[in-house]
Amino acid sequence: MRELFFSECRHFRNAALIFAAAHLLLQLFVNRLFDLLQLRYEPHMIALAVYMLAALAFAMVQFGAYRQPSRWLWLLHRPLARLAIFGAIAAASGALIVFAVGLPALLTVLCTDWLSTRVVDARHYLLVLELVLLTMTAWLAGSYVSLSGRRSAILVLLLPLLLMGHLASGYVMLAPSALCLALLVYIAYGAFKPDRTAPPSGAALAATAAPLLIGFYLALTWAGSMMYQNGLMLAGVHPLNRALSPAGGFTESTRSEGPALFLRGLTSATDPQALQWRRQVALTGIVNFEPSIRQYPVRHQLGNLDTLRLTDEARHIEWTFSHDAMLFMGRDLYTMQPRGVLGAKGMGDHAPFSAVPLPGDGPYLLLAHELMARDATSGAVHSLLKLRAPETLAREPMEAGDVWYVITNLRLIAFARPAPGAALQETYSIALPQAFSSLDRIDIAALLDGALVSFSFGGDMITGGSEASQVIMLVDAAGHAREVARRELAHDFPALFEHHDWWVSPVLHHLLALPDALLDKGRILDRAKTRYSNPLDRARPDDVVIAALLAALLSALGGYYWLRGARVTVLRRAAWLAACLLLGPPALACLMVLQARPPVFLKSSTPAAVLLAAS
């Protein structure tokens, strides 16, 4: 086993050295241009995808040579157990990945930490570990694809890709990454056998089917959505790709100017003053804004939801937030030397923030339950507004003359313009008529004796949300609000498209929605909710439920046809048919990959032309 381990290392040492050197130089170069560790999560995800593709290619090249029949026999017919052979190759590949991917990344973090004044937290070292785990996971996926001989098996790579999309604490994400790695180790080892064409059995079959099911589900929903939308674009009828939006729909509401939106909403108003409101709306200035925050950063988050950085141009200080210290660390823009800290009370204060702050437009710092502002002159930080949990801020103040507006997940709050350094004083507030998650925009029209406030909902309609309406409320001079008009917005897409990720496989949809409900990702929750369970709680129309049942029945029929004549046990046949009935089309696709159909033998009476074509 040791000789095989060193043999694999020697075989790829030159490639590993070249990759490691190029990787280190590229990281150091990019780190000179940008603060690599403080970039938003999108560039990090692109870089991680490149690492995983490189690992996938490495596995395909490595096992592509061993797949030749003579070399495969030479590899397996050694005086070693199959587990020892696979373990030696996997350990050697893991060592090469650590050397070529992990070591340069670790050196970059160490150099940034020791040789510069940039902020480096413990989460950045966790990021290196997570990088190695996911890259090794991609190598295992590539090993399975190469050994199984099925091109569609590449979909197992979607399982580790799913882990990249969860912006939770790095300490929390280590466990799912390790479980994903262990699962793919078992799957790859199951394909590492003398007869590589034989389908897996027993526990290996269940382990192999799990990532394939998820991969086929994502492929069906994503590919189906893209094909449908591209077809609408080609036909010139896509609601979001038309010069004239569908009348009465959500897209028209989103694109409308304030006066036009109010006039549409007031059409159904029965109040005697409605005619007067329509006249005033056409002449008055309208304030329009929307929630700017749907999710807050979480402490020790591996990726950066946003760049947690402030710039003090007057003092030439760049403030970068540290998750470890829960303070902003100062750095001189010219000399690159440390310039102290910025805490919850301002410059020089070491009192940590209660949560990770999100810099807003202007001088604002937003925490989930507190709005703070920085004084550019003194450098002090003072609290403008504190909310009682679970009420959560959803944007920085919108300043409209002498009135400031703030959106939370429960209400719209109006404040009088405060004196410098003073807290906000509430003038009135309006409870949101519907769920915050579907809120798209708010429009406010000033009247002679109050104000009209329009709430437009339907932001989650395209993903299955059912609430889509415009609600107009009148706020009188005393600050009392009442509803004066409501109109339902039409769905711009068919229900089968809006709910396509559910009816394809309701069970897998709920399974993939569980991490959002279980992990703390900083999402702003709707009223009376303690976790993000929106995808799990949505009501489904009757035609969507019927489509889910038809998809399950057709999948079971397809599975029965596929297994007809196959040499499988009664128990295995029943398990496959039950899976197709329960999990729908993804299970049928998984069956077609993992269970080969029996060969079809040509009869002697077959015409010569057919025999020639078959050859």
Beta strands, then each sheet from edge to edge (+ up, - down):
strand 1: 286-289
strand 2: 309-312
strand 3: 317-322
strand 4: 327-332
strand 5: 338-343
strand 6: 346-347
strand 7: 358-359
strand 8: 364-367
strand 9: 370-374
strand 10: 381-386
strand 11: 398-400
strand 12: 403-407
strand 13: 411-416
strand 14: 425-431
strand 15: 439-447
strand 16: 450-457
strand 17: 469-476
strand 18: 481-488
sheet 1: 1+ 15- 16+ 17- 18+
sheet 2: 2+ 3- 4+ 5- 6+
sheet 3: 7+ 8- 9+ 10-
sheet 4: 11+ 12- 13+ 14-
end
